[in-house]
Amino acid sequence: MSERELQPPAAPAARGQNGPARTHAFTVTTLQRAGRTMFARSSVVPMIRMAGQWLESYGFTRGARVIVTAEEGKLVLTLAGAEAETLPN
């Protein structure tokens, strides 16, 4: 037998850990926000909704705090650590 045949098969990488980055596409839609008082006008604001088990596989679990950094044409989502307690909601 060759040396290659004697080696155990490599374990598959856990999703999101050392695996290839995955790209997901989303559509910017809108959300209508009610005014703060009965007489205030409502406003329509842009909204992006993300859902799926792939989020959890990359560490974005239920209840996790996320820091969103915005640049022109780009949003970066980063899991917050202990510093998240000092960030605004």
C-alpha positions as CSV (number, residue, x, y, z in Angstrom):
1,M,0.0,0.0,0.0
2,S,1.1,3.5,-0.7
3,E,1.6,6.1,2.1
4,R,-1.5,8.0,0.8
5,E,-3.7,4.9,1.2
6,L,-2.6,4.5,4.8
7,Q,-3.7,8.0,5.9
8,P,-7.2,8.4,7.3
9,P,-9.5,10.5,5.3
10,A,-9.5,14.2,6.2
11,A,-12.5,15.3,8.3
12,P,-14.7,17.8,6.5
13,A,-14.2,21.3,7.7
14,A,-17.1,22.6,9.8
15,R,-19.3,25.0,7.9
16,G,-17.9,28.5,8.3
17,Q,-14.6,27.4,9.8
18,N,-11.7,27.4,7.4
19,G,-14.1,26.7,4.6
20,P,-14.5,28.9,1.5
21,A,-16.4,32.1,2.0
22,R,-19.9,31.9,0.8
23,T,-21.7,34.8,-1.0
24,H,-25.4,35.4,-0.5
25,A,-27.5,38.0,-2.4
26,F,-30.3,40.0,-0.8
27,T,-32.7,42.6,-2.1
28,V,-33.1,45.9,-0.4
29,T,-36.8,46.4,0.3
30,T,-38.7,49.0,2.4
31,L,-40.3,49.1,5.8
32,Q,-42.9,51.6,6.8
33,R,-42.2,53.1,10.2
34,A,-45.1,54.6,12.2
35,G,-44.7,58.2,13.5
36,R,-43.9,58.6,17.2
37,T,-47.2,60.4,17.9
38,M,-50.7,60.0,16.5
39,F,-50.2,63.1,14.3
40,A,-46.7,62.4,13.1
41,R,-46.2,61.1,9.6
42,S,-44.9,57.6,9.0
43,S,-41.8,57.2,7.0
44,V,-40.5,54.5,4.6
45,V,-37.0,53.3,5.2
46,P,-34.7,50.8,3.4
47,M,-34.5,47.4,4.9
48,I,-32.4,44.2,4.4
49,R,-33.5,41.0,6.0
50,M,-31.2,38.0,6.4
51,A,-32.1,34.6,7.7
52,G,-30.8,31.1,7.4
53,Q,-28.8,28.4,9.1
54,W,-25.7,29.7,7.3
55,L,-25.7,32.6,9.7
56,E,-25.3,30.3,12.7
57,S,-22.6,28.3,11.0
58,Y,-20.5,31.5,10.8
59,G,-21.1,32.3,14.5
60,F,-24.2,34.6,14.2
61,T,-26.4,32.9,16.7
62,R,-29.6,34.0,18.3
63,G,-29.0,36.8,20.7
64,A,-25.5,37.6,19.5
65,R,-24.7,41.3,19.2
66,V,-23.5,42.5,15.8
67,I,-21.6,45.6,14.8
68,V,-22.4,47.0,11.4
69,T,-19.8,49.2,9.8
70,A,-21.1,51.1,6.8
71,E,-19.0,52.4,3.9
72,E,-20.1,53.6,0.5
73,G,-21.7,50.6,-1.2
74,K,-20.6,48.2,1.5
75,L,-21.9,46.9,4.9
76,V,-19.6,44.8,7.1
77,L,-21.2,42.7,9.9
78,T,-18.9,41.7,12.7
79,L,-19.7,39.7,15.9
80,A,-19.4,42.0,18.9
81,G,-17.3,40.9,21.9
82,A,-17.3,42.4,25.3
83,E,-17.2,45.9,23.9
84,A,-20.8,45.4,22.7
85,E,-22.1,46.4,26.1
86,T,-21.0,50.0,25.5
87,L,-22.5,50.3,22.0
88,P,-25.8,51.9,21.4
89,N,-28.8,49.7,20.4
